[in-house]
Amino acid sequence: MDITKDIQPMTTFRNHSAEIMQHLKDTKRPLVLTVNGKAAAVVQDAQAYQHLQDLAAQASAAEGIRQGLEDMANGRSRPAREVLDEIRAEYDIPR
């Protein structure tokens, strides 16, 4: 982040939105908008935001797999057939 370019007052964004939107698209860096000198919002190019969303989803999936492997290693699992049989019995679902 370049604080001379990536932190701007909200009024600058309002007055120069087209130029700032082009800057966001070119740099792929987010822009912190301030009100009365305090951070109020973050604006980002849609493509860069989607990339962050994709990275977060991948990290979430990896963490889920890690937790599942940890559960298996620590005996916190049951065979699928056992669980499915319980569900069938609870909801009276024929096999």
C-alpha positions in Angstrom: 0.0 0.0 0.0 1.3 3.4 -0.9 -0.1 5.8 1.7 0.4 8.8 -0.6 -1.9 7.3 -3.2 -4.0 4.7 -1.4 -5.5 6.7 1.4 -7.7 9.6 0.2 -10.4 11.8 1.7 -14.0 10.9 0.7 -14.3 14.3 -1.0 -11.4 13.6 -3.3 -13.1 10.3 -4.3 -16.4 12.2 -4.9 -14.6 14.9 -7.0 -12.3 12.6 -9.0 -14.2 9.3 -9.0 -13.4 8.5 -12.7 -9.7 9.0 -12.3 -9.7 7.1 -9.0 -11.6 4.2 -10.5 -9.0 4.0 -13.3 -6.2 4.0 -10.7 -7.9 1.1 -8.8 -8.2 -0.9 -12.0 -4.6 -0.2 -13.0 -3.0 -0.9 -9.6 -5.4 -3.6 -8.3 -4.7 -2.0 -4.8 -7.5 -1.0 -2.5 -8.1 2.6 -1.6 -8.9 3.7 2.0 -11.4 6.5 2.1 -11.3 8.8 5.1 -13.9 11.1 6.7 -12.5 13.7 9.0 -9.1 12.0 8.8 -10.3 8.6 9.9 -10.7 5.5 7.8 -14.3 5.1 6.8 -14.4 2.7 3.8 -12.2 0.7 1.5 -12.9 0.7 -2.2 -11.4 -1.9 -4.6 -11.5 -2.9 -8.2 -14.1 -5.7 -8.7 -11.5 -8.1 -10.3 -9.1 -7.6 -7.4 -11.9 -8.1 -4.9 -12.9 -11.4 -6.7 -9.3 -12.6 -6.5 -9.4 -12.0 -2.7 -12.7 -13.8 -2.4 -11.2 -16.8 -4.4 -8.1 -16.8 -2.1 -10.3 -16.8 1.0 -12.4 -19.6 -0.3 -9.3 -21.7 -1.0 -8.0 -21.0 2.4 -11.3 -21.9 4.0 -11.4 -25.2 2.1 -7.8 -26.0 3.1 -8.6 -25.3 6.7 -11.7 -27.5 6.5 -9.5 -30.4 5.2 -6.9 -29.7 7.9 -9.6 -29.9 10.6 -11.0 -33.1 9.1 -7.6 -34.8 9.0 -7.0 -33.7 12.6 -10.4 -35.1 13.7 -9.5 -38.4 12.0 -6.1 -38.5 13.7 -7.7 -37.9 17.1 -10.5 -40.4 16.7 -13.3 -37.9 16.3 -15.0 -39.6 13.3 -17.5 -42.4 12.6 -18.0 -44.6 9.6 -20.4 -43.1 7.1 -22.6 -46.2 7.0 -23.1 -45.9 10.8 -24.2 -42.2 10.5 -26.4 -42.9 7.5 -28.1 -45.9 9.3 -28.8 -43.6 12.2 -30.4 -41.0 9.9 -32.5 -43.6 8.2 -33.7 -44.9 11.5 -34.4 -41.5 12.9 -36.4 -40.4 9.9 -37.9 -43.8 9.0 -36.2 -43.8 5.6 -36.2 -47.2 3.9 -33.0 -48.6 2.6 
